[in-house]
């Protein structure tokens, strides 16, 4: 996967019954394929397929259940949609079987910490996104705290990069995700956005997933908006967050609202070019 000056838009395709934003919407092959085609029409760069909800409080699903959710969707997308696919998984078996079906990226919210995940990811030969998460989805938002937020996350990334290299997974194949909303308070998330450039010291692409997170809703509420009643406000605020993340060094933006994000990025790029009307 090549990263240039233009950031990539990763579209979220949750094939779960319980994800926080779109749980249950795309569990059928037909609905998932329809949504994927819609995202492609809106200009998405890659689609991230996930079969295990990692929202706060979510329970772990069995490997067989995750495979049953993910593989039929990946097969349908590979046959009908000409766009790179990412698999959002922490399970070695899902990594291996998804790679065999043609996905282009592994996106692991647990940073390859499950038993066998490092070896499975290395064997696929695919790029891998390593995300930082304090705790696990069931408990991560109960009391998130850090000695030093940025330095603690940087230490985690350094340790995971070393672990990857020890099994033969080259650093150049890695992408880093600081894990907005995964064991972080709203204040932590704002610090991460403002100091995103601190992670550029690793000289690796950075993925940011702010889209529709609870911190966005809380920011809106502080500004006297009611995000529970106005979905458009959540979308607008998520796009604003995506633009700020890009300005601070993000290479990939993981989003639910592809059309609005792509439009914003195209306008940003056109303004930067300046000569578009000459």
C-alpha positions in Angstrom: 0.0 0.0 0.0 1.5 3.3 -1.1 1.1 6.5 0.9 1.7 9.8 -0.9 0.8 13.4 -0.1 -3.0 12.7 -0.3 -4.5 11.0 2.7 -6.5 7.8 2.2 -10.1 7.4 3.2 -10.9 4.1 4.9 -14.6 3.3 4.9 -16.1 1.4 7.9 -18.1 -1.7 7.1 -19.2 -3.4 10.3 -20.8 -6.7 9.7 -21.8 -7.1 13.4 -25.2 -6.9 15.2 -23.9 -4.6 17.9 -21.4 -2.0 16.7 -21.9 1.5 18.2 -22.9 3.3 15.0 -24.2 0.8 12.4 -24.7 -2.4 14.3 -27.0 -4.8 12.4 -27.2 -2.7 9.2 -24.8 -4.7 7.1 -24.9 -8.2 8.4 -26.4 -9.6 5.2 -24.2 -10.0 2.1 -26.6 -8.0 0.0 -26.7 -5.1 2.4 -22.9 -5.1 2.9 -22.3 -5.3 -0.9 -24.8 -2.4 -1.4 -23.0 -0.3 1.2 -19.6 -1.1 -0.3 -20.7 -0.1 -3.7 -22.1 3.2 -2.3 -18.8 3.9 -0.7 -16.9 3.2 -3.9 -19.2 5.6 -5.7 -18.3 8.2 -3.1 -14.6 7.8 -3.6 -13.4 5.6 -0.8 -9.8 4.3 -1.0 -10.2 1.1 1.0 -13.0 -0.6 2.9 -12.4 -2.0 6.5 -14.5 -5.1 7.2 -15.0 -6.0 10.8 -16.9 -8.9 12.4 -16.3 -8.2 16.1 -17.7 -5.1 17.8 -15.1 -3.3 19.9 -17.3 -0.6 21.2 -17.0 0.1 25.0 -18.5 -2.8 26.9 -18.6 -5.2 23.9 -18.0 -8.9 24.6 -15.6 -11.1 22.8 -17.1 -13.2 20.0 -15.9 -16.7 19.1 -13.5 -17.3 16.2 -16.1 -19.4 14.4 -18.7 -16.6 14.7 -16.3 -13.9 13.5 -15.3 -16.1 10.5 -19.0 -16.7 9.7 -19.7 -13.0 9.7 -16.6 -11.8 7.8 -15.7 -14.4 5.2 -18.9 -14.3 3.1 -18.7 -10.5 3.0 -15.1 -10.5 1.9 -15.8 -13.1 -0.8 -18.7 -11.0 -2.1 -16.7 -7.8 -2.1 -13.8 -9.4 -3.8 -16.0 -10.7 -6.6 -18.0 -7.5 -7.1 -16.1 -4.5 -5.9 -12.7 -3.3 -7.3 -11.3 -1.7 -4.1 -8.6 -2.7 -1.6 -10.1 -4.4 1.5 -8.9 -4.3 5.1 -10.0 -6.8 7.7 -10.6 -5.4 11.2 -9.6 -8.4 13.4 -7.4 -9.6 16.3 -7.9 -13.3 15.6 -5.1 -15.2 13.9 -7.5 -17.5 12.1 -9.4 -14.5 10.6 -6.2 -12.9 9.5 -5.0 -16.0 7.7 -8.3 -16.8 6.0 -9.0 -13.2 5.1 -5.6 -12.9 3.5 -6.2 -16.0 1.5 -9.3 -14.4 0.1 -7.5 -11.3 -1.0 -7.6 -8.6 1.6 -4.8 -6.0 1.4 -4.4 -4.9 5.0 -4.8 -6.3 8.6 -6.3 -3.8 11.1 -5.8 -5.0 14.7 -7.2 -3.0 17.6 -5.3 -5.2 20.0 -1.9 -4.6 18.3 -1.2 -8.3 17.5 -1.3 -9.2 21.2 -3.5 -12.3 20.9 -1.7 -15.6 21.0 -0.5 -16.4 17.5 -1.4 -13.1 16.0 2.1 -11.9 15.4 3.0 -15.1 13.6 -0.2 -15.2 11.6 0.2 -11.5 10.5 3.8 -12.1 9.4 2.9 -15.2 7.4 0.3 -13.3 5.4 2.9 -10.8 4.1 0.3 -8.0 4.4 0.7 -4.5 6.0 -0.6 -4.3 9.5 -2.2 -1.5 11.5 -1.1 -1.6 15.1 -3.6 0.2 17.4 -3.1 1.2 21.0 -5.8 0.2 23.4 -5.6 0.4 27.2 -7.4 -2.6 28.6 -10.1 -4.4 26.5 -13.4 -3.3 25.0 -15.3 -4.7 28.0 -13.4 -2.5 30.6 -11.4 0.1 28.7 -13.7 3.1 29.4 -14.2 2.4 33.2 -11.2 4.5 34.4 -8.7 5.3 31.7 -5.5 6.9 33.2 -1.9 7.4 32.1 1.4 8.4 33.6 2.1 10.4 30.4 -0.4 9.8 27.6 1.8 10.4 24.7 4.9 8.8 26.1 3.0 5.8 27.3 1.5 5.2 23.8 4.9 5.8 22.2 6.4 3.2 24.5 3.6 0.7 23.5 4.3 1.4 19.8 8.1 0.9 20.3 7.5 -2.4 22.1 5.1 -3.7 19.4 7.4 -2.7 16.5 10.2 -4.6 18.2 7.9 -7.6 18.7 6.9 -7.5 15.0 10.5 -7.3 13.9 11.5 -10.3 16.0 9.1 -12.6 14.1 10.1 -11.1 10.7 7.3 -8.6 10.3 9.3 -5.6 8.9 8.7 -2.2 10.4 8.1 -0.8 6.9 4.9 -2.9 6.8 3.4 -1.3 9.9 0.8 1.5 10.4 0.2 3.1 13.7 -3.2 4.0 15.3 -3.2 5.8 18.7 -6.6 4.4 19.4 -9.0 7.3 19.9 -11.7 6.2 22.3 -10.0 3.0 23.2 -9.1 3.4 26.9 -9.1 7.2 26.7 -11.1 9.9 28.2 -12.4 12.8 26.1 -9.6 14.9 27.4 -7.1 12.2 26.3 -8.6 12.2 22.9 -8.3 15.9 22.4 -4.6 15.7 23.5 -4.1 13.0 21.0 -5.4 15.1 18.1 -3.4 18.1 19.1 -0.2 16.1 19.5 -0.7 13.6 16.7 2.6 14.8 15.1 4.5 13.4 18.1 4.0 9.9 16.6 5.7 10.9 13.4 9.0 10.1 15.1 8.4 6.5 14.1 8.4 7.4 10.5 5.4 5.3 9.8 1.9 6.1 8.4 -0.7 7.1 11.1 -4.3 6.0 11.0 -6.9 8.0 12.8 -10.5 6.8 13.6 -12.5 9.7 15.2 -15.7 9.1 13.2 -18.8 9.3 15.3 -16.9 8.6 18.6 -18.5 9.6 21.9 -16.0 12.4 22.3 -17.4 14.0 19.2 -20.9 13.8 20.7 -19.7 15.3 24.0 -18.0 18.2 22.1 -21.3 18.9 20.3 -23.2 18.8 23.6 -20.8 21.4 25.1 -21.6 23.7 22.2 -25.4 23.3 22.9 -26.1 20.9 20.0 -28.1 17.8 20.6 -26.2 15.0 18.7 -28.8 12.4 19.7 -31.4 14.2 17.5 -29.3 15.6 14.7 -27.2 13.0 12.9 -26.0 15.7 10.5 -24.3 17.4 13.4 -22.3 14.2 14.2 -21.3 13.9 10.6 -20.2 17.5 10.3 -18.2 17.3 13.5 -16.6 14.0 12.5 -15.5 15.5 9.2 -14.0 18.5 11.0 -12.1 16.1 13.3 -10.8 14.2 10.2 -9.5 17.4 8.6 -7.7 18.4 11.8 -6.1 14.9 12.1 -4.9 15.2 8.5 -3.4 18.6 9.2 -1.5 17.0 12.1 -0.1 14.1 10.1 -2.7 11.4 9.6 -2.2 9.3 6.5 -5.4 7.3 6.7 -8.8 8.5 8.0 -11.2 5.7 9.1 -14.7 7.0 8.7 -18.4 6.1 8.5 -19.4 9.0 6.3 -17.3 8.6 3.2 -19.1 11.0 0.9 -18.8 14.0 3.3 -15.2 13.2 4.1 -14.1 12.8 0.5 -15.8 16.1 -0.4 -14.0 17.9 2.4 -10.6 16.5 1.4 -11.1 17.4 -2.2 -11.9 21.0 -1.2 -8.8 21.0 1.0 -6.6 19.7 -1.8 -8.0 22.2 -4.3 -7.4 25.1 -1.9 -3.8 24.0 -1.4 -3.2 23.8 -5.1 -4.3 27.5 -5.5 -3.9 27.3 -9.3 -7.1 25.3 -9.9 -8.9 28.4 -11.4 -6.0 29.7 -13.4 
